[in-house]
Amino acid sequence: MNRRGLTFVELLVAATMLAVLIGGLAGHLRGGLAVWQRASAQMDTAQRRRVAWERLERDLRNALRYDERPDAYGPQEGALPLPLFEAGGLAWFTLAAPGPGEAPAVQYVTYGCGDVGATAGLWRTSLGAAAARAKQVQPAAELVLPECEVLSVEYAFRPQDASQPLAWRSQWLEPLQLPQLVRVSLLLASGEQVQRTMAIPRGVLGDG
């Protein structure tokens, strides 16, 4: 029997084939890892948006007119802050969901997009009714959704012609009344715009 080892050429060919195989596997692994990272980032983004919309929708769904007296609101000392329903900002009284064994609490909440410190996003603040009346407490801002640059809001109005669809306007002219339907749009840093229509059960439709 002729026993001999591998020649240098055979070793070189085997090493080359092994290098090609490892390189191909590494490329597939890198591609799979990149796909997984993109999918994970997209899932995280979708989750953050879902939570942000649910938070805003819950606050709007529980919105209420805290005091029926028109003179209870205003800038004067001891008065309640007015609800704010404008094109670029929201502020209102809402009934906060209680924790286990707690009674529901009325809070004055605000939502707006902008920079707090060096972070851009959709921010929420909340104050208890007594603190809001005192006007001396600066609430801490809570980041609800990162990278939000502009919040815009439209309000539904009943058309004069009942056969026509609802009219949407960027101004709400009844500061002591809650709008019944609001359409909230968020412009994100990526240039993407996301939008949702939300209802306020205690609100009213404006007359167009």
N, C-alpha and C positions, 0 to 999 in steps of 0.2 A: 504494500500500500504506500502510495506517495503522500507523505505528511509534509505539509508546508504551511506557514502562516500567511496572513493577508499581506498583500503587497501595499506599498505606499499609495499607489493609485486607487486601489480598492478602499483603503481607509479614507482617502480624500473624498471619494464619491459618496461613501456612507455618511461622512460628516456633513457633506453638502446637503444630502437628502434630509438628514436629521435637522439641519439648520432651517431648511425650507419648511419642513413640517412644523417645527416650533414657531417659526415666524408666522405661518398661516394660522396656527392656533391662537397665537398672541393677538393677531389682528382681529380674529373673530371674538375673542374675549373683550378686547377694547371696544369693538363695535357693540357687543351686547351690553357692556357696562355703560356706554354712552346712552344707549336706548333706555336702559333701566333708570339712569339718572334723569333723563328728560321726562320719562313717564312719572317718576316720583315727584319731580318738581311740578309737573302739571297737576298731579293729584293734590299736592300741598296747596297750590294756588286755588284750585277749585274748592277745596275744603275751607280755606280762609274766606273766600268770597261767600260761600254758603253760610258760614257762621256770621259774617258781617251782615248779610241781608236778613238773616233770621233775627239778629239782635235789633236792627233798625225796625223791622216789621213788627216785632213784639212790642217795642216801645210805642210805635204808632197805633197799634191795635188797642193798647190800653190808655191812649191819650184821653184826657178829660179836662173839662173846664173846672178848675179847682174851686173857684168862688164865683157865684152867679152875679154878684154885685159889680156893675161896671166901674164904680169908683174904688174897687179893691185893688186895681192894677195901676201901675204908673211908675215914674222915676222917684216919686217922693219917698221920704223915709217911712218905713213900716209898710209900704205897699208891695204887692206882689209884682214880679217882673212879667211883662207882657209876653204872651206866646209870640214867637217869631216864625212866620211862614213867608219866606222870601225866595227869590230865584236862587240865591247861593248860600242859604243857611237855614237851619231849623232849630227851634227851641220851643219846648212845651212842657206841660205837666203830664206825668204819666203815673200809672199805678204799677209800681215795681213788684215783680213776682216775689213772694216771701220765701224764706228758707224754711226748713222743717221746724214747726213749732212757733213760727213768727207770724205776726199780723202783716197784711199788705201795707206798704208804705208809699206815700206820694213823693215823687221826686221831680225836680225840674231838670230836664236833660237837654243837651245841645249836641248837634252834629254839624261838622264842617270839615272840609278838606283844606290842608295847608301844611306848613312846616312848624313843628314844635321842636325846638332845639335844631338839630341837624337832620331830623327825620321827617320826610313827607308822608302824608297818609290821611286817611279818614279818622278823625278824632271824635271821641265822645266825652262829655263831662256830665256829672250829675251832682245835684245838691238836694238835701231834704228841704221840705217846704219852708220850715222855720229859718234855715240858713239862707235860702233864696230870698226870703222876705227881708232878712237883716242886711243883705247886700254887702256884707263885709268879708265874706269867705271866698277865696279864689279856689275853685275846684281843680283838682289835678286832672289833666287830660289823659285819656286812655286810648291807645292806638287800637282801632278796630280793623282797619285794612291798610296795609302798607302801600306806598307808591300811588296814592290817590292825589291828583293835582287839582281837580275842579269838581265840586258838587253842584249840580243844577237841579231845580225842582219846578215842575209844572203842576197846575191845579185844574181840576175838572169843573166846567161850568155847563149848566143846562142851557141848550140853545133855545132861542125864541120859537123856532119852528120845531115842534116835537118830533117830526119825522127825520130830523138831522141828527148826526152823532154828537156826542159830547164835544164841547170846545175845550181846548187846553191852553191855559195862559200862564205866564211866568209870574204874575202878581196875584196875591190874595188880599182883598181889600177889606176884609172883616176881621180885625185883629182879635176880637173876643170870641169869634166863632171858629170852630175847627173845620177845616175842609174835609169833605168826605172821601175824596179820592186824590191821591198825589202820585205823580210819576217822577221817580228819582233817577237821575243819570249820574254816573261817575266816570270821569275821564282819567284814565290811568297813565302813569309815566311812559308806558310802552306805546301810547297812542290809541290803545283800545278803549272803546266806550261801552260800558255795561249799563243796563237799564232795567227797572222793575216798577210796576204799578202796584200801589198798596192802598188798602182801605182803612179808614178810621170809623169804626161803627158809631161813635157818638158825634160824628161830623155832619155837615150839611153840604149840599151841592150849591155852588154859587149860581145866581141868576145871570144868564148871559144877555 
